[in-house]
Amino acid sequence: MSLVERRQSNAVSATQKWKTSVAHSVQRVSGFGRAYSFRRRRVVAAAIVAVSLALVAGLVSVMHSALLHTGVMTGWMLMSCLILLILIGVRRRIPVLPLGTMSVWTQVHIYTGVFAMGVFAMHVPAVLHGRLIASGYLEGSLSGLFLLVSGSGVYGLIASRRIPWRLTNVGEQVRMDQIPWYREQIARSVSQEVQALTNPASIAVIGEFHRRYLSRYIGGKPSLSYLLVPTSVRRRRVLAGLVELNRYLEEEGCRVCGRLAALVRRRDDLDYQYALQLRLRVWVMFHSTASIALVVMAIIHGILAMRFVES
């Protein structure tokens, strides 16, 4: 083989290695040819959103340079995003139709919301001047509502990741609609334990504690402060009281106090699950209601804006 042929062969080999390396890198990022992992889907979706926002920003800059009005274009983009965002509620209420998995819809909802927040910053001139709320009653209310919905969406994204993890650490998970029934069962078990006492000293000591403290905890509902910030302060207080009773009780009374302590812990776990599940349910209701109100106000704003542009 001549020197020229060897150089050509080496050049072809280097080019082939470079193509193979590039193809392998693209395959690792895009996941082409194999199932997407969650991390790869997240990277690809974030890249698509970033590129889309960059293209929209470039188009807005070109239109500004040409002294064209960009509000109509960005407004229609926002309206399209809002309609796509509320469709997840329709998908949730019609699970039997072949409209894709709920996981895919959730991911589309998240990244469409991120894209909408970027377009909102381009659509509202006040944001570019350091103000979050636009001027005017309708525009200011609309921008405030958009920020409220966006903030609740960010909170929901964080809560939907953390709350299920916190619920799994509790132990046995109970549906929210079943929690009142379990509370009644615990209250009945506590009453049976107290009524089954035979020793006069145990009846006097445990009965007094049950009447003054335990019945209020077992029979009552969680306070508003507990629902907002679940803590174990009341549980620790009741358990400390039960431990303190052991000094005045014989063996039978100590065993009853141990069983009552287990029921108190069970009741606290139920209250904790109830608070976390209620938080998710209230967030879904608030986010859905605010989103519908946002779409209605956006339609009114769009009609008025189009009439102004036409005039």
Buried (B, 14 or more C-beta within 10 A) or exposed (E): EEEEEEEEEEEEEEEEEEEEEEEEEEEEEEBEEEEBEEEBBBBBBEEEBEEBBEEBBEBBEEBEEEEEEBBBBBBBBBBEBBEBBBBBBEBEEEEEEEEEEEEEBBBBBBBBBBBBBBBBBBBBEBBEEEEEBBEEEEBBBBBEBBBBBBEBBBBBBEBBEEBEEEBEEBEEEBEEEEBEEBBEEBBEBBBEBBEEBEBEEBBEBBBEBBEEBBBEBBBEEBEEEBBEEBEEEBBEEBBEBBEEBEEEBEEBBBEBBEEBBEBBBBBBBBBBBBBBBBBBEEBBEBBBEBBBBBBEBBEEBBEEBEEEEEE
